[in-house]
Amino acid sequence: MSDRRVRVRFAPSPTGPLHIGGVRTALYNYLFAKKHGGDFILRIEDTDQNRFVPGAEEYIIEALKWCGIVPNEGVGFGDGPHAPYRQSERKEIYRAYADQLIKSGHAYYAFDSEAELDDMRKRMEAAKMSFSYNGITRQNMKNSLTLSQDETDKRIAAGENYVVRIKIPRNEEVRVKDIIRGWVVVNTTQMDDKVLFKSDGMPTYHLANVVDDYLMKTTHVIRGEEWLPSAPLHVLLYRYLGWEDVMPEFAHLPLLLKPDGNGKLSKRDGDRLGFPVFPLNWVDPVTKEESSGYRERGYSPEAFINMLVLLGWHPSGNQEVFTMEELIDQFSLERVSKSGAKFDPEKTKWFNQHYLRMKSDEELAKEFEPIVKANLANSIPHVRDEIRNPKYIEQVCHLIKEKAYFINEFWSIGSYFFIAPTEYDAELIKKKWNDNSRKFFPVLMENLKSMNGFAHTEIEQVFKSAAEQAGIKAGEVMQLFRVLLSGLATGSALFETAELLGKEEVIKRLEAGLVKLN
Ligand code: GLU
């Protein structure tokens, strides 16, 4: 690596919501920058006005913020020394570089209309060849290489539409050094004369990307594999613009594959298999179609980042759970593989569960409290006042967190802590409610009533001796006790649950249950 200060950029085009593959690109750039004490820049590449989607830029910024991937410079994150960072606002900058390439003979004007290009395409297809504007076909097209200087000047002066194309040399090898893939060698016969500058006064992606990386002092270009075919063109542009000595190093990241490994992970896979492929919810501004996001599904950003970082990067040890600091410390592009990474929705859920369990009861209660309040708003008659206090909610979280993958499951798992059951698990009642239980529960109730404290260990003792008194095994009625308290056949630790509900509430629930079941 050269001794320049590391500067990397994430350069999305605002053409829709950011796919999780894009978030991974941003993440790897961020980790690489932080690891090397460098800068991470967010540049919005919006030169293709036809593909601009309103709201997409805001979405990108919000998604990065949610993930904790914070750029040092860039759109939405404060100006740095190279502002503006939105390419549409840098429009004036690019023209001079297109002119420089024309002057040095590495680019030319092309006047072909859409209809003429179409016509050529059809003729080539008829001859069973595919059309590309290249060293051979350019000789039959309308451009400043085939027209006289005079004619060219006249057309430009008359305001005729034109584009500027790169003049790809004949039969040369272009070598791209990729940190992940090694040397990638392409012969220029495989390349076409890509458009660099369009008649609307805007550069294309290729020119703007290279010019901005140069001006913004980018040292490493870390981006998705889909841009690998563009890299030889970019290398030529650096060369022709005289910037080869400061050309960034390249690293093209592997594709994200479908869970079965067959092909690229697409939005449709997410819909089909029931997992989001976007960080945040997105509503298409035109079709109004909704796509779900990890945030709204209840994933924590830590879990999301943790699963994402492992799609392509392999740590040196067996560690699976990483804080952002640990990732910064351990990340290296050398440990990114070149083969595609299979997306694993189950693993993603596992990560969320892991992070959920690591949270303190207090943190969980803060997130659960609004959910409790919203649910209780509709069911006030069932609720005692003290259970709305945060300490109570904290203790509930403590008892139910092991059962959940997501905070938004807490209510369905533990609503009985707030609302007394009115229904009882029918299958269990059918199987277990019998004369023995009819005999046992009134005894239990009396014994509970006479307790002074109400600690779970004491309740357990009282429970066992009541069973003895009634002449039955405690195990026979344990599950029924649970069902009378919660309505459910399984749930949080039984005696702890009783302790938290409190003596009065437990007795009330037993009484109500006995009336209903006897
Ligand atoms: N604008 C390109 C994109 O949308 C950026 C590719 C690059 O990083 O060079 O992904």
Boltz pocket constraint, residues with backbone or C-beta under 6 A from the ligand:
constraints:
  - pocket:
      binder: B
      contacts: [[A, 9], [A, 10], [A, 11], [A, 12], [A, 13], [A, 45], [A, 205], [A, 209], [A, 221], [A, 222], [A, 223], [A, 224], [A, 227]]
      max_distance: 6.0
